Amino acid sequence: MATVTVQKAEAAACEAVVALLNRVLDPSLGLAAWSRLFEYRWQRDETHYGYMLTHGSETVGFVGLIFSERQVNGRNERFCNITSLVVTEEYRDYTPFLLRPLMQLKHHTLTDLTPNSAVCRLLKPLGFQELDRNMVLLLPGFVSRREGGLNVTSEVKEMENVLHEPQLKILRDHLPYPHCGFLLVQDGSKSCLVVFTMVTSLRYPYCHIQYVSDPSLFVERCSIIRREIARRCNVMYVLVDGRFARSLPSAKGIALPFMWRKMFRSASLQPEHIDNLYSENILLNLRNVPTLAEWRYDLLRKRER
């Protein structure tokens, strides 16, 4: 009789896992998008792409792990982004076995940027904490003459001539993804690289800022950064995670009235040091805001409690 086993998802497992993800999680993304979980080529310390749950020759579960190596505060840090946890209904009792290998990743900073409430409950006993729960809408604002005199560019060649490591590596690692955009703001001797994604899965497309290299310059020059992103991408909305906007004046941003939890576990980094790069937000270009129907349903559930 076939037994249920957990094993590493190597490149050869791509077709079976992608079919499962497309069938059970979100067919609207399509096979090509799901395949990106097995196709990224940036520097990492592991060769596998997560863990799969199998029953005989059938793939019945999967948890994706996106590995990367980064420089943070002058130190080399290892990251692992958890994504796309799925187990078919008849094997749900085996879900904890899929997550058990995470306990061995003691030298990585682990993140889950899109967990639902059930996944949050599974991660907390494994030592995970809340990374963030708010999204901030950047508001249109007056751009002064001094701000207008900044050097702002989205030209890749110009940025490559100016940037140094580790920002240069970040730029080159994310260039292959057409939904990623880049903005470099220079103010005298200071500069800030902004990496964002354009999300088109909702009725009104928006841009989500995933990374800022200089948070203080970002806050100081937020109005022109918001204006340039919105103008270049032809969108009305520009969003940023709450932890990047804690010192942002209320006139420049407003916290949106819904909760979108993110989780992390790290022995070396604090939430303000953790961004959304090298993750499912980049590979799958996932939305981080609910639809209107999802928001209304969440409000109804809260009232019923």
N, C-alpha and C positions, 0 to 999 in steps of 0.2 A: 504494500500500500504506500502511495506517495506521501511524503511528509512536507510540512510547511517549513521553509528555510529562509534565512536572511543572508544575502551575499552582496558583495560590492557590485555596483553597476558600472561595468567597464564599457568601452566604446562599442563593443559587439552587441550590447544590450539595447542600443539606441532605438532600433525599430520597434521592439516589443514595448519598451517603456513609453515611447512617444505615442504609440497607438492607445495605450492605457490612459495617458494624460488627456489626449484629445477626446477620447470617448467619455471619460468620467468627469474630468474637471471642467474643461471649457473648449467645446468644439469650434467656437467662433475664432479662437486664436489660430487654428490651423496647424497642420503637421510641420510646416516649415518653421513656424515660430517656436513650437515646442522643441524642435531639433536643436535650437541654439543652446539648450542646456548641455549638449554634448559637443559643441563646436567651438567654444571660446578658446583662445590661444594665448592669453596673457600668462605671465609667470605665476607658477603655483608649485606647491610642494607635494601634491598628491596627483596620481594619474587617473583615479576613478572619479565618477560623477555623482556619487551618492550610494544609497543602498536600496535593494529591491527585495520584495517578498515574493517567493515563488511557491507554487504547489505543483510538484512534478515539473512539467515543461511549461506551465502557465504562469505568467507574471500577474500577481494579484495585488501588489502594492509597491510603492516607491516613495522615497524621500530624496529630493535633490540636494546636493551639497556643492556650492560654487566656491572654489578655493582661490585665494589670491595672496600675494605678498606685497606689502606697502611700507613706505617710510612714513612714520608719524612721529612728530617731535624729535626728528633726528634718529629714531630707532627703527630697525626693521621689525615689522609686526606681521603676523600671519592671521589671515581672516578666513572665515567659512560662513557663507550665507546659506541659510536653510530655505528651501523652496519646494513648493508643489507636493506637499504631503498628500498622498492618496492611497486608500485601501478599499477594495471592493467590499460591498456590504457584508457578505457572508464571512469575511475574514477580519472584521473590525477589531475583534478581541486580540488580534496579534499586533496591533498598532504600536504598543509600547516596545515590542521587540525591534521594530524598525528604528526607534529612537535611541535604543540602548547604546549603539556605537558612538553617539555624541559624547558620552561620558569619557571616552578615550581621548578626545580632542582638548586636552587640558592646556595646551600651549597656543591655542587659537582664540581669537575674539570671534564669537559666534553671534550671528544676527538672524532674525526672522522679521522681515519688513512688511509682511502682509498676513499675519496669522489671524485666524478667526478665533472666537472665544473658546472653542473646544481645544484648539492647538495651544492657546495660552495656558489653559489648565494643565495640559500635558507637559509644557516646558517649565513651568514654575518649580515642580519638584526636582528638576534637573539643574536648578541654580540660576535660572534665567530671571532677569529683572525687566521692568518696563524701560524702554529706550525713549519712547515718545508716544504721544497720543493725540496731538493737535496738528492741524494744518493751518497755515496763515496765508490769507489772501493779501497780496501786495496791492496797495491802492495807488491809483494814478496820483501824481503829485506835481507841484510846481518845480521846474528845473531851472536853477539859477544860472546866471552867466558863468560863474565859476565852475559849476558842474558841467556846463556846456563846453568848457575848455579842456575837459579831460580827453585823454587819448583812449578811445574805445574801438576795438576791432573784433571782428569775427573771422578774419582771413587767416587760414591755417598757416600759410607760409610765414606771415608776419608774426604770428604767435610763436612758431617754432624758432624764429630768430631771436626772440626775446626771452622765452621761458628757459628755466634750468630745471634739473631734477629736484624734487620728484614730480613737479607739475608737467614737465615735458613727457614723462612716461605716461601719466594719466591721459594727456591729450592723445597720444599715439595709440594707447590701448583702446580708447573709446571711439576713435575715428571710423572703424568699420561699421558702426551702427548708424544708419541714416536718420533715425529718430533722435539722435543725440545732437545737441547744439552747444557751441562754445562761445564765450565772450571774455575778452581780456580787457580789464579796466586798469589804466595806469594813471597815477596821480603823483607826479614827481618821482621820488625814489620808491614809492609803494606801488604794488600791483596786486590785482585779485583776478584769479581765473575762476570763472563760473561755468559749471557744466550742468546742462538741463536737458530734459526730454520733452518732446512734443507728443502729447497723448491725444489720440483722435478717436478713442472708443466711445466717447460720450457725444451727445448731440452737439455740444459746443466744445471744440478742441481747446486745450489749455496747455501751458508749459509748467513743468514741475522742476524746480531747481534741486539738483541732486548733490551738488558739491560747491563750496566756496573756499578758496585757499586762504583768504584773509577776512575772517568774520567782521572785524572792526571796520575795515574799508567797505565791506559789503553793506553794513548798516549805515555808514556815513553817506554812501553814494547809492543807496537803494532806489531812489526815484529814477535816476538815469538808467540804472541796470534794468529796472522793471520796464521802462519806456522802450529801451533798445530791444529787449527780448520780445515784447509784445509787437513792436513794429516789424521786426525782421521775420517773425513767424506768423504774423497776421492773426493774432489771438487776442481775446478780450481779457483772459485771466492768466495770472502768473502766481503760482503757489510755491510755498517753501515750508519745510518741516518746522514745527514749533521750536525745537531746540536751537535752530540756527537764527531765530528771530526774537530771542528773549529780551534783548536790549533794544529792539526796534520800537520807535515811538508809535503810539496808537494812530497818529495821523498818517503813518506810512503803511500800516498793516493791521488786519483785523483777524482774530482767531475765528475759524469757521465753527458753526454750531453742531459739530458731530465729532465722534471719537473714532480714530483709526490707529489702533495700537501697533507699536513696534516693540520687539523684544530683543534682549542681548544678554550675553554672558562673557565677561572679560576679567582677567586677573591684572591687566595692565592699563586699560583705557577707561575713560569716563565718557558719558553720552555725548558731550560736546566735541569729542575727538573722533566720533564715528559718523561717517557720511553714508550715502546710498550707492556709491560706485561699486563696480565689480559685483553686481548683484542681479537678482531677478528683475529689479526695476529697469536695468539696462538691457539685459538679454531678452526679456519678454515685453518690455515697455508697458508694464501693468499700470492701471489707474489706481490712484491712492485716495480717491474720493468716492462716496456712494452715489448711485443713481438716486433720483428723486423718490422712486418707489421704495428703494432700500432705506432711505432716510425716514420716510413716513412710517415704514414698518417698524424701524428701531424706536421711533418716538412712541408708537402705539404700545410696544412691548414694555417700555419704561413706565408708561402711564398705568398699565395693568398691574405692575408690581406694586 
